[in-house]
Amino acid sequence: MEGDRIIYVFSGLGADERVFCKLDFSGFEVVFIRWITPEKRETIERYAGRLMAQLKTPNPVLLGLSFGGIMAVEVAKLMPTRKVILLSSAKNRREIPFYYRFFGALNLHKCLPSRLLTTPNFVTDWFFGVQTPEDKAILAAILRDTDPIFLAWAMDKIARWKNTQAISNLTHIHGKKDRILPIRYVRADISIPQGGHLMALTHANKISEILARE
């Protein structure tokens, strides 16, 4: 299959390909990037370099959701890409809400127990914007399977992300109801009126249409 028909997908923080299970990737070969265990005190740049070993195509198309979008940006800084598409993510430090960066500066994010973030309940459902029993079940399974070591490392990298470099061939899709990365901090190319942070699940048909077009 030609390289431009392959999409390399970076899933969200601690999540896996289940978050993309409702998207229509017809006509494309999808390669899901696997998160690897971060090394002690590993920088986000070095981690991105190690993930590149999973990309076998020159000038790849990258698709990243949430933290996966941040990693897609970091990978795109290290190699030429045909296209980078972000879902419910941020493309530079200015799009990370100031309160996350404040927590990062004071190391307050390290005080949060991982169990609080990996235990599904009505609060996590609300934050992620899932409403149907099916979507809640998918989110619950993802949260329960999240690696606490990777979660703690990734949260630290989000809170301390310093990127200011622009990626020219990037399309940013964001939900107007995103409660984790509110759209008021983001300059999105395409906005989804009722989309929450997991609009890849809740608005799969609309997102699939946009991805096919892009």
C-alpha positions as CSV (number, residue, x, y, z in Angstrom):
1,M,0.0,0.0,0.0
2,E,1.3,3.5,-0.8
3,G,2.6,5.5,2.0
4,D,0.0,8.2,1.7
5,R,-2.7,5.6,2.5
6,I,-1.1,4.7,5.8
7,I,-2.1,6.6,8.9
8,Y,0.0,6.4,12.1
9,V,-2.3,6.9,15.1
10,F,-1.2,8.1,18.5
11,S,-3.9,7.5,21.1
12,G,-4.7,9.5,24.2
13,L,-3.0,9.6,27.6
14,G,-2.7,6.0,28.6
15,A,-5.4,4.9,26.1
16,D,-5.2,2.5,23.2
17,E,-6.9,2.0,19.9
18,R,-10.3,1.4,21.6
19,V,-10.9,5.1,21.6
20,F,-10.9,5.1,17.7
21,C,-13.2,2.0,17.4
22,K,-16.1,4.0,15.9
23,L,-14.1,5.9,13.3
24,D,-14.3,4.9,9.6
25,F,-10.8,4.4,8.2
26,S,-12.0,2.8,5.0
27,G,-9.3,2.9,2.3
28,F,-6.5,3.4,4.7
29,E,-4.1,1.1,6.6
30,V,-4.0,2.2,10.2
31,V,-0.9,1.6,12.3
32,F,-1.5,2.3,16.0
33,I,1.6,3.6,17.8
34,R,2.3,1.6,21.0
35,W,3.2,3.6,24.1
36,I,6.5,2.4,25.5
37,T,7.6,2.6,29.1
38,P,9.3,5.9,29.7
39,E,12.9,5.9,31.0
40,K,13.6,7.6,34.3
41,R,13.6,11.4,33.8
42,E,13.1,10.9,30.1
43,T,12.4,14.1,28.1
44,I,9.4,14.3,25.8
45,E,11.8,14.9,22.9
46,R,13.8,11.7,23.6
47,Y,10.6,9.7,24.0
48,A,9.4,11.0,20.6
49,G,12.6,9.9,19.1
50,R,12.2,6.4,20.5
51,L,8.6,6.2,19.1
52,M,9.9,7.0,15.6
53,A,11.2,3.4,15.4
54,Q,7.5,2.4,14.9
55,L,7.1,4.6,11.8
56,K,8.2,2.7,8.7
57,T,7.0,5.1,6.0
58,P,8.7,8.3,4.8
59,N,6.7,11.4,5.0
60,P,4.0,9.8,7.1
61,V,0.5,10.9,8.0
62,L,0.1,11.3,11.7
63,L,-3.1,11.4,13.7
64,G,-3.0,12.2,17.4
65,L,-5.7,12.4,20.1
66,S,-5.2,14.4,23.3
67,F,-1.7,13.5,24.6
68,G,-1.2,11.5,21.4
69,G,-1.5,14.8,19.5
70,I,1.2,16.3,21.6
71,M,3.5,13.4,20.8
72,A,2.5,13.6,17.1
73,V,3.7,17.2,17.1
74,E,7.0,16.2,18.8
75,V,7.6,13.4,16.3
76,A,6.8,15.8,13.4
77,K,9.5,18.1,14.7
78,L,12.0,15.3,14.2
79,M,11.1,14.1,10.7
80,P,9.3,15.3,7.5
81,T,5.5,14.5,7.5
82,R,2.9,14.6,4.8
83,K,0.1,15.6,7.3
84,V,-0.5,15.9,11.0
85,I,-4.0,15.8,12.3
86,L,-4.8,16.6,16.0
87,L,-8.0,15.6,17.7
88,S,-8.9,17.2,21.1
89,S,-5.3,18.2,21.6
90,A,-2.8,21.1,21.7
91,K,-0.1,22.1,19.3
92,N,2.0,24.3,21.5
93,R,2.4,25.3,25.1
94,R,0.1,28.3,24.8
95,E,-2.8,25.9,24.2
96,I,-2.2,24.1,27.5
97,P,-4.5,25.7,30.0
98,F,-2.6,28.1,32.4
99,Y,-3.8,26.2,35.4
100,Y,-2.1,23.0,34.2
101,R,1.1,24.9,33.6
102,F,0.7,26.5,37.1
103,F,0.4,23.0,38.7
104,G,3.5,21.9,36.7
105,A,5.6,24.8,37.8
106,L,4.8,24.0,41.5
107,N,4.9,20.2,41.1
108,L,1.3,20.1,42.4
109,H,0.3,17.6,39.6
110,K,2.5,15.0,41.3
111,C,0.3,15.1,44.4
112,L,-2.6,13.7,42.5
113,P,-3.0,9.9,43.1
114,S,-3.2,7.9,39.9
115,R,-6.1,6.0,41.3
116,L,-8.2,9.2,41.2
117,L,-7.6,9.5,37.4
118,T,-8.1,5.8,36.6
119,T,-11.2,5.1,38.5
120,P,-14.3,5.5,36.2
121,N,-17.2,7.4,37.8
122,F,-19.7,10.1,36.9
123,V,-17.0,12.8,37.2
124,T,-14.7,11.2,34.6
125,D,-17.8,10.6,32.3
126,W,-18.6,14.3,32.6
127,F,-15.0,15.5,32.0
128,F,-14.5,13.3,29.0
129,G,-18.0,14.1,27.6
130,V,-19.4,10.6,27.3
131,Q,-23.1,10.0,27.8
132,T,-24.2,6.7,26.3
133,P,-23.8,3.4,28.3
134,E,-21.6,2.1,25.4
135,D,-19.2,5.1,25.4
136,K,-19.1,5.0,29.2
137,A,-18.1,1.4,29.2
138,I,-15.3,2.0,26.6
139,L,-14.0,4.9,28.7
140,A,-14.2,2.8,31.9
141,A,-12.2,0.0,30.3
142,I,-9.5,2.4,29.0
143,L,-9.1,4.1,32.4
144,R,-8.8,0.8,34.3
145,D,-6.1,-0.4,31.9
146,T,-4.1,2.8,32.1
147,D,-0.5,2.2,33.2
148,P,0.1,4.4,36.3
149,I,3.8,4.8,35.5
150,F,3.1,6.1,32.0
151,L,0.2,8.2,33.3
152,A,2.4,10.0,35.9
153,W,5.1,10.6,33.3
154,A,2.7,11.9,30.6
155,M,0.9,14.2,33.1
156,D,4.3,15.8,34.0
157,K,5.2,16.3,30.3
158,I,1.8,17.9,29.6
159,A,2.1,20.3,32.5
160,R,5.7,21.2,31.5
161,W,5.4,21.2,27.7
162,K,7.5,24.0,26.2
163,N,6.9,23.6,22.5
164,T,6.5,26.9,20.5
165,Q,7.5,25.4,17.1
166,A,4.7,25.5,14.5
167,I,4.0,22.5,12.2
168,S,3.0,23.8,8.8
169,N,1.1,20.9,7.5
170,L,-1.1,20.5,10.6
171,T,-4.9,20.4,10.9
172,H,-6.4,20.8,14.4
173,I,-9.9,19.5,15.1
174,H,-11.4,20.4,18.5
175,G,-14.7,20.1,20.3
176,K,-16.4,23.2,21.6
177,K,-17.5,21.3,24.7
178,D,-14.1,19.9,25.6
179,R,-13.7,20.2,29.3
180,I,-10.2,18.9,29.6
181,L,-8.6,21.1,27.0
182,P,-11.2,24.0,26.7
183,I,-11.5,25.4,23.2
184,R,-11.0,29.0,24.5
185,Y,-7.3,28.2,24.8
186,V,-7.0,26.6,21.4
187,R,-6.9,27.9,17.9
188,A,-8.6,25.1,16.0
189,D,-8.9,24.8,12.3
190,I,-12.2,22.8,12.6
191,S,-14.5,23.0,15.6
192,I,-17.2,20.4,16.5
193,P,-20.2,22.3,18.1
194,Q,-21.2,19.6,20.7
195,G,-17.9,17.7,20.7
196,G,-16.2,16.8,24.0
197,H,-12.8,15.5,24.7
198,L,-13.7,12.0,23.4
199,M,-15.5,13.2,20.3
200,A,-13.7,10.4,18.4
201,L,-16.3,8.2,20.2
202,T,-19.3,10.5,20.6
203,H,-19.1,12.2,17.2
204,A,-17.4,9.4,15.2
205,N,-19.4,10.0,12.0
206,K,-18.6,13.7,11.8
207,I,-14.9,13.1,12.6
208,S,-14.7,10.3,10.0
209,E,-16.1,12.6,7.4
210,I,-13.5,15.3,8.2
211,L,-10.6,12.7,8.3
212,A,-11.6,11.4,4.9
213,R,-11.6,14.9,3.5
214,E,-8.3,16.0,5.1
